[in-house]
Amino acid sequence: MHFSPNYKNDSTIYGIGSAGSEIYKSSDGGKTWSTIAIPQAEIFKQYINEQYDFNTSIRLFYYVYQSRILKTIVALVAAAISYVVLGWLNLSKKLPLSKIQLQILGSLGVFIASALVLFV
């Protein structure tokens, strides 16, 4: 619900209550309502009226989640780099873990830490 800035004089209220692109307007303080149809943007009409193929779905998914996808890729690259570096350092001689355990746990820790930094 949204009240007109001049509600005291015109008693106009606007409301949204449907899944479509409609706004409801009352000029008598909410006793009666009329519907105002809002035209949809042309881009949405294009997506709604055409059938999706796989490539269109992927492009739309990437457009909506672009920043999250890029942040996840950065976290995965950091984990891959840490996997290689931990294997190169030979820390398994100093810790009670095998080399593969150290690499996996270390890269998992780096992935979680970098994802927390990037997403929070």
Backbone as JSON Lines, residues from 0, in Angstrom:
{"i":0,"aa":"M","n":[0.84,-1.18,0.0],"ca":[0.0,0.0,0.0],"c":[0.89,1.24,0.0]}
{"i":1,"aa":"H","n":[0.45,2.22,-0.75],"ca":[1.17,3.48,-0.79],"c":[0.14,4.61,-0.82]}
{"i":2,"aa":"F","n":[0.29,5.53,0.07],"ca":[-0.64,6.65,0.14],"c":[-0.1,7.8,-0.71]}
{"i":3,"aa":"S","n":[-0.99,8.49,-1.36],"ca":[-0.63,9.65,-2.16],"c":[0.04,10.69,-1.26]}
{"i":4,"aa":"P","n":[1.03,11.41,-1.77],"ca":[1.65,12.46,-0.96],"c":[0.64,13.54,-0.55]}
{"i":5,"aa":"N","n":[-0.44,13.65,-1.32],"ca":[-1.48,14.64,-1.04],"c":[-2.75,13.93,-0.54]}
{"i":6,"aa":"Y","n":[-2.57,12.85,0.24],"ca":[-3.69,12.01,0.68],"c":[-4.75,12.8,1.45]}
{"i":7,"aa":"K","n":[-4.33,13.78,2.21],"ca":[-5.27,14.56,3.01],"c":[-6.31,15.25,2.13]}
{"i":8,"aa":"N","n":[-5.9,15.65,0.93],"ca":[-6.82,16.36,0.01],"c":[-7.49,15.45,-1.01]}
{"i":9,"aa":"D","n":[-6.74,14.42,-1.53],"ca":[-7.32,13.61,-2.6],"c":[-7.73,12.2,-2.18]}
{"i":10,"aa":"S","n":[-7.39,11.73,-0.97],"ca":[-7.76,10.41,-0.44],"c":[-7.38,9.27,-1.37]}
{"i":11,"aa":"T","n":[-6.25,9.4,-2.07],"ca":[-5.84,8.4,-3.04],"c":[-4.85,7.41,-2.41]}
{"i":12,"aa":"I","n":[-5.14,6.11,-2.63],"ca":[-4.29,5.03,-2.15],"c":[-3.96,4.15,-3.36]}
{"i":13,"aa":"Y","n":[-2.7,3.68,-3.42],"ca":[-2.28,2.74,-4.45],"c":[-1.9,1.43,-3.77]}
{"i":14,"aa":"G","n":[-2.24,0.33,-4.42],"ca":[-1.92,-0.97,-3.85],"c":[-1.51,-1.95,-4.93]}
{"i":15,"aa":"I","n":[-0.7,-2.93,-4.54],"ca":[-0.28,-4.01,-5.43],"c":[-0.76,-5.29,-4.79]}
{"i":16,"aa":"G","n":[-1.49,-6.12,-5.54],"ca":[-2.01,-7.33,-4.92],"c":[-2.17,-8.47,-5.88]}
{"i":17,"aa":"S","n":[-1.51,-8.42,-7.04],"ca":[-1.65,-9.53,-7.98],"c":[-0.27,-9.9,-8.51]}
{"i":18,"aa":"A","n":[-0.19,-11.08,-9.1],"ca":[1.08,-11.54,-9.67],"c":[1.35,-10.87,-11.01]}
{"i":19,"aa":"G","n":[0.33,-10.28,-11.61],"ca":[0.5,-9.6,-12.89],"c":[1.05,-8.21,-12.71]}
{"i":20,"aa":"S","n":[1.05,-7.47,-13.8],"ca":[1.58,-6.12,-13.75],"c":[0.42,-5.14,-13.63]}
{"i":21,"aa":"E","n":[-0.23,-5.15,-12.49],"ca":[-1.37,-4.28,-12.24],"c":[-1.18,-3.54,-10.93]}
{"i":22,"aa":"I","n":[-1.67,-2.32,-10.9],"ca":[-1.68,-1.53,-9.67],"c":[-3.13,-1.15,-9.43]}
{"i":23,"aa":"Y","n":[-3.53,-1.19,-8.18],"ca":[-4.9,-0.83,-7.82],"c":[-4.9,0.58,-7.24]}
{"i":24,"aa":"K","n":[-5.93,1.35,-7.6],"ca":[-6.03,2.74,-7.17],"c":[-7.4,2.99,-6.55]}
{"i":25,"aa":"S","n":[-7.39,3.67,-5.42],"ca":[-8.63,4.07,-4.78],"c":[-8.56,5.58,-4.55]}
{"i":26,"aa":"S","n":[-9.61,6.27,-4.99],"ca":[-9.66,7.73,-4.81],"c":[-10.61,8.13,-3.7]}
{"i":27,"aa":"D","n":[-11.15,7.14,-2.99],"ca":[-12.11,7.45,-1.92],"c":[-11.69,6.82,-0.58]}
{"i":28,"aa":"G","n":[-10.38,6.77,-0.34],"ca":[-9.89,6.26,0.93],"c":[-9.97,4.76,1.08]}
{"i":29,"aa":"G","n":[-10.15,4.0,0.0],"ca":[-10.15,2.54,0.05],"c":[-11.52,1.91,-0.04]}
{"i":30,"aa":"K","n":[-12.57,2.69,-0.25],"ca":[-13.92,2.11,-0.35],"c":[-14.11,1.39,-1.68]}
{"i":31,"aa":"T","n":[-13.67,1.98,-2.76],"ca":[-13.76,1.35,-4.08],"c":[-12.37,1.4,-4.73]}
{"i":32,"aa":"W","n":[-12.13,0.42,-5.59],"ca":[-10.82,0.3,-6.22],"c":[-10.98,0.17,-7.73]}
{"i":33,"aa":"S","n":[-10.04,0.71,-8.49],"ca":[-9.97,0.52,-9.94],"c":[-8.58,-0.04,-10.26]}
{"i":34,"aa":"T","n":[-8.49,-0.72,-11.4],"ca":[-7.24,-1.36,-11.8],"c":[-6.52,-0.5,-12.84]}
{"i":35,"aa":"I","n":[-5.22,-0.34,-12.63],"ca":[-4.38,0.37,-13.59],"c":[-3.42,-0.66,-14.15]}
{"i":36,"aa":"A","n":[-3.5,-0.96,-15.43],"ca":[-2.6,-1.94,-16.05],"c":[-1.29,-1.25,-16.39]}
{"i":37,"aa":"I","n":[-0.19,-1.87,-16.04],"ca":[1.14,-1.35,-16.33],"c":[1.73,-2.22,-17.44]}
{"i":38,"aa":"P","n":[2.11,-1.62,-18.57],"ca":[2.7,-2.42,-19.66],"c":[4.05,-2.98,-19.25]}
{"i":39,"aa":"Q","n":[4.3,-4.22,-19.66],"ca":[5.57,-4.86,-19.33],"c":[6.64,-4.36,-20.29]}
{"i":40,"aa":"A","n":[7.86,-4.42,-19.82],"ca":[8.99,-4.02,-20.65],"c":[9.12,-4.98,-21.82]}
{"i":41,"aa":"E","n":[9.61,-4.49,-22.94],"ca":[9.71,-5.3,-24.16],"c":[10.62,-6.52,-23.97]}
{"i":42,"aa":"I","n":[11.67,-6.38,-23.18],"ca":[12.57,-7.52,-22.98],"c":[11.87,-8.67,-22.28]}
{"i":43,"aa":"F","n":[11.0,-8.36,-21.32],"ca":[10.28,-9.42,-20.63],"c":[9.24,-10.05,-21.55]}
{"i":44,"aa":"K","n":[8.61,-9.25,-22.39],"ca":[7.65,-9.81,-23.35],"c":[8.36,-10.79,-24.28]}
{"i":45,"aa":"Q","n":[9.57,-10.43,-24.7],"ca":[10.33,-11.31,-25.59],"c":[10.63,-12.64,-24.9]}
{"i":46,"aa":"Y","n":[11.08,-12.61,-23.65],"ca":[11.4,-13.84,-22.94],"c":[10.14,-14.65,-22.63]}
{"i":47,"aa":"I","n":[9.04,-13.99,-22.35],"ca":[7.82,-14.7,-22.0],"c":[7.21,-15.36,-23.24]}
{"i":48,"aa":"N","n":[7.23,-14.67,-24.37],"ca":[6.54,-15.16,-25.57],"c":[7.33,-16.2,-26.35]}
{"i":49,"aa":"E","n":[8.64,-16.22,-26.24],"ca":[9.39,-17.22,-26.99],"c":[9.7,-18.42,-26.1]}
{"i":50,"aa":"Q","n":[9.84,-19.56,-26.74],"ca":[10.19,-20.74,-25.97],"c":[11.68,-20.71,-25.65]}
{"i":51,"aa":"Y","n":[12.01,-21.16,-24.47],"ca":[13.4,-21.18,-24.06],"c":[14.1,-22.37,-24.68]}
{"i":52,"aa":"D","n":[15.27,-22.13,-25.22],"ca":[16.15,-23.23,-25.54],"c":[17.23,-23.28,-24.47]}
{"i":53,"aa":"F","n":[18.08,-24.25,-24.52],"ca":[19.07,-24.44,-23.47],"c":[20.02,-23.25,-23.38]}
{"i":54,"aa":"N","n":[20.47,-22.74,-24.52],"ca":[21.41,-21.61,-24.52],"c":[20.78,-20.35,-23.93]}
{"i":55,"aa":"T","n":[19.52,-20.1,-24.22],"ca":[18.84,-18.93,-23.65],"c":[18.72,-19.08,-22.14]}
{"i":56,"aa":"S","n":[18.42,-20.27,-21.68],"ca":[18.32,-20.5,-20.24],"c":[19.67,-20.28,-19.55]}
{"i":57,"aa":"I","n":[20.74,-20.74,-20.15],"ca":[22.08,-20.56,-19.58],"c":[22.44,-19.07,-19.55]}
{"i":58,"aa":"R","n":[22.17,-18.35,-20.65],"ca":[22.48,-16.91,-20.68],"c":[21.68,-16.15,-19.65]}
{"i":59,"aa":"L","n":[20.42,-16.49,-19.5],"ca":[19.58,-15.83,-18.51],"c":[20.06,-16.14,-17.1]}
{"i":60,"aa":"F","n":[20.42,-17.41,-16.84],"ca":[20.95,-17.8,-15.53],"c":[22.23,-17.03,-15.23]}
{"i":61,"aa":"Y","n":[23.13,-16.93,-16.21],"ca":[24.38,-16.2,-16.01],"c":[24.12,-14.72,-15.77]}
{"i":62,"aa":"Y","n":[23.18,-14.14,-16.49],"ca":[22.86,-12.72,-16.31],"c":[22.35,-12.45,-14.9]}
{"i":63,"aa":"V","n":[21.5,-13.32,-14.38],"ca":[20.91,-13.12,-13.06],"c":[21.95,-13.37,-11.96]}
{"i":64,"aa":"Y","n":[22.77,-14.41,-12.1],"ca":[23.69,-14.82,-11.03],"c":[25.15,-14.53,-11.37]}
{"i":65,"aa":"Q","n":[25.41,-13.55,-12.21],"ca":[26.76,-13.28,-12.69],"c":[27.75,-13.02,-11.55]}
{"i":66,"aa":"S","n":[27.42,-12.2,-10.61],"ca":[28.38,-11.88,-9.54],"c":[28.64,-13.09,-8.66]}
{"i":67,"aa":"R","n":[27.62,-13.88,-8.37],"ca":[27.82,-15.08,-7.54],"c":[28.67,-16.11,-8.26]}
{"i":68,"aa":"I","n":[28.46,-16.26,-9.56],"ca":[29.25,-17.22,-10.34],"c":[30.71,-16.8,-10.35]}
{"i":69,"aa":"L","n":[30.98,-15.52,-10.58],"ca":[32.36,-15.05,-10.62],"c":[33.04,-15.18,-9.25]}
{"i":70,"aa":"K","n":[32.32,-14.91,-8.18],"ca":[32.89,-15.07,-6.84],"c":[33.21,-16.53,-6.55]}
{"i":71,"aa":"T","n":[32.35,-17.44,-6.99],"ca":[32.6,-18.87,-6.79],"c":[33.82,-19.31,-7.58]}
{"i":72,"aa":"I","n":[33.98,-18.8,-8.79],"ca":[35.15,-19.15,-9.61],"c":[36.43,-18.65,-8.94]}
{"i":73,"aa":"V","n":[36.4,-17.44,-8.38],"ca":[37.57,-16.91,-7.68],"c":[37.92,-17.81,-6.48]}
{"i":74,"aa":"A","n":[36.92,-18.24,-5.72],"ca":[37.16,-19.12,-4.58],"c":[37.73,-20.47,-5.03]}
{"i":75,"aa":"L","n":[37.23,-21.01,-6.15],"ca":[37.74,-22.28,-6.67],"c":[39.18,-22.15,-7.16]}
{"i":76,"aa":"V","n":[39.51,-21.03,-7.79],"ca":[40.89,-20.82,-8.25],"c":[41.83,-20.71,-7.05]}
{"i":77,"aa":"A","n":[41.4,-20.0,-6.01],"ca":[42.22,-19.9,-4.79],"c":[42.44,-21.29,-4.18]}
{"i":78,"aa":"A","n":[41.41,-22.12,-4.17],"ca":[41.54,-23.48,-3.62],"c":[42.49,-24.32,-4.47]}
{"i":79,"aa":"A","n":[42.4,-24.19,-5.8],"ca":[43.29,-24.96,-6.68],"c":[44.74,-24.54,-6.5]}
{"i":80,"aa":"I","n":[44.97,-23.23,-6.36],"ca":[46.34,-22.74,-6.14],"c":[46.86,-23.26,-4.79]}
{"i":81,"aa":"S","n":[46.03,-23.23,-3.76],"ca":[46.48,-23.72,-2.46],"c":[46.75,-25.22,-2.49]}
{"i":82,"aa":"Y","n":[46.01,-25.98,-3.27],"ca":[46.24,-27.42,-3.41],"c":[47.65,-27.68,-3.96]}
{"i":83,"aa":"V","n":[48.0,-26.92,-5.0],"ca":[49.32,-27.09,-5.62],"c":[50.42,-26.64,-4.66]}
{"i":84,"aa":"V","n":[50.23,-25.5,-4.02],"ca":[51.24,-24.96,-3.1],"c":[51.44,-25.89,-1.91]}
{"i":85,"aa":"L","n":[50.37,-26.42,-1.34],"ca":[50.5,-27.32,-0.2],"c":[51.2,-28.63,-0.58]}
{"i":86,"aa":"G","n":[51.01,-29.08,-1.8],"ca":[51.73,-30.27,-2.27],"c":[53.21,-29.99,-2.47]}
{"i":87,"aa":"W","n":[53.52,-28.79,-2.88],"ca":[54.91,-28.41,-3.14],"c":[55.69,-28.17,-1.84]}
{"i":88,"aa":"L","n":[55.02,-27.74,-0.76],"ca":[55.71,-27.39,0.48],"c":[56.19,-28.58,1.29]}
{"i":89,"aa":"N","n":[55.67,-29.76,1.06],"ca":[56.05,-30.97,1.82],"c":[55.83,-30.81,3.32]}
{"i":90,"aa":"L","n":[54.7,-30.31,3.71],"ca":[54.37,-30.14,5.12],"c":[53.97,-31.46,5.78]}
{"i":91,"aa":"S","n":[53.76,-32.49,4.98],"ca":[53.35,-33.78,5.54],"c":[54.44,-34.38,6.43]}
{"i":92,"aa":"K","n":[55.67,-33.96,6.26],"ca":[56.76,-34.44,7.12],"c":[56.64,-33.84,8.52]}
{"i":93,"aa":"K","n":[56.05,-32.66,8.63],"ca":[55.95,-31.97,9.91],"c":[54.59,-32.17,10.58]}
{"i":94,"aa":"L","n":[53.59,-32.6,9.85],"ca":[52.24,-32.79,10.39],"c":[51.84,-34.26,10.3]}
{"i":95,"aa":"P","n":[50.95,-34.71,11.2],"ca":[50.55,-36.13,11.18],"c":[49.47,-36.42,10.13]}
{"i":96,"aa":"L","n":[49.62,-35.87,8.93],"ca":[48.68,-36.09,7.83],"c":[49.47,-36.52,6.6]}
{"i":97,"aa":"S","n":[48.83,-37.32,5.76],"ca":[49.49,-37.66,4.5],"c":[49.45,-36.44,3.58]}
{"i":98,"aa":"K","n":[50.24,-36.49,2.53],"ca":[50.33,-35.36,1.61],"c":[48.98,-35.05,0.98]}
{"i":99,"aa":"I","n":[48.24,-36.06,0.56],"ca":[46.94,-35.85,-0.09],"c":[45.9,-35.31,0.9]}
{"i":100,"aa":"Q","n":[45.94,-35.8,2.14],"ca":[45.02,-35.3,3.16],"c":[45.29,-33.82,3.43]}
{"i":101,"aa":"L","n":[46.55,-33.47,3.53],"ca":[46.93,-32.08,3.76],"c":[46.48,-31.18,2.61]}
{"i":102,"aa":"Q","n":[46.67,-31.64,1.4],"ca":[46.27,-30.85,0.23],"c":[44.76,-30.66,0.18]}
{"i":103,"aa":"I","n":[44.02,-31.73,0.4],"ca":[42.56,-31.65,0.33],"c":[42.0,-30.78,1.45]}
{"i":104,"aa":"L","n":[42.44,-31.03,2.67],"ca":[41.93,-30.24,3.8],"c":[42.34,-28.77,3.69]}
{"i":105,"aa":"G","n":[43.56,-28.53,3.26],"ca":[44.03,-27.16,3.1],"c":[43.28,-26.41,2.03]}
{"i":106,"aa":"S","n":[43.09,-27.05,0.87],"ca":[42.37,-26.37,-0.21],"c":[40.89,-26.19,0.14]}
{"i":107,"aa":"L","n":[40.3,-27.14,0.87],"ca":[38.93,-26.98,1.32],"c":[38.8,-25.8,2.29]}
{"i":108,"aa":"G","n":[39.78,-25.69,3.19],"ca":[39.79,-24.55,4.12],"c":[39.94,-23.23,3.39]}
{"i":109,"aa":"V","n":[40.81,-23.17,2.39],"ca":[40.99,-21.95,1.61],"c":[39.72,-21.62,0.84]}
{"i":110,"aa":"F","n":[39.06,-22.63,0.27],"ca":[37.82,-22.39,-0.46],"c":[36.75,-21.82,0.47]}
{"i":111,"aa":"I","n":[36.57,-22.43,1.63],"ca":[35.55,-21.96,2.58],"c":[35.86,-20.55,3.06]}
{"i":112,"aa":"A","n":[37.12,-20.29,3.39],"ca":[37.5,-18.96,3.88],"c":[37.31,-17.9,2.8]}
{"i":113,"aa":"S","n":[37.72,-18.2,1.58],"ca":[37.58,-17.21,0.51],"c":[36.11,-17.02,0.13]}
{"i":114,"aa":"A","n":[35.3,-18.07,0.19],"ca":[33.87,-17.92,-0.08],"c":[33.21,-17.07,0.99]}
{"i":115,"aa":"L","n":[33.6,-17.26,2.24],"ca":[33.05,-16.42,3.31],"c":[33.43,-14.97,3.13]}
{"i":116,"aa":"V","n":[34.67,-14.72,2.75],"ca":[35.11,-13.33,2.54],"c":[34.36,-12.71,1.35]}
{"i":117,"aa":"L","n":[34.19,-13.47,0.29],"ca":[33.58,-12.92,-0.92],"c":[32.07,-12.76,-0.82]}
{"i":118,"aa":"F","n":[31.39,-13.68,-0.13],"ca":[29.94,-13.66,-0.11],"c":[29.34,-12.92,1.08]}
{"i":119,"aa":"V","n":[30.12,-12.67,2.1],"ca":[29.56,-12.0,3.28],"c":[29.95,-10.56,3.33]}
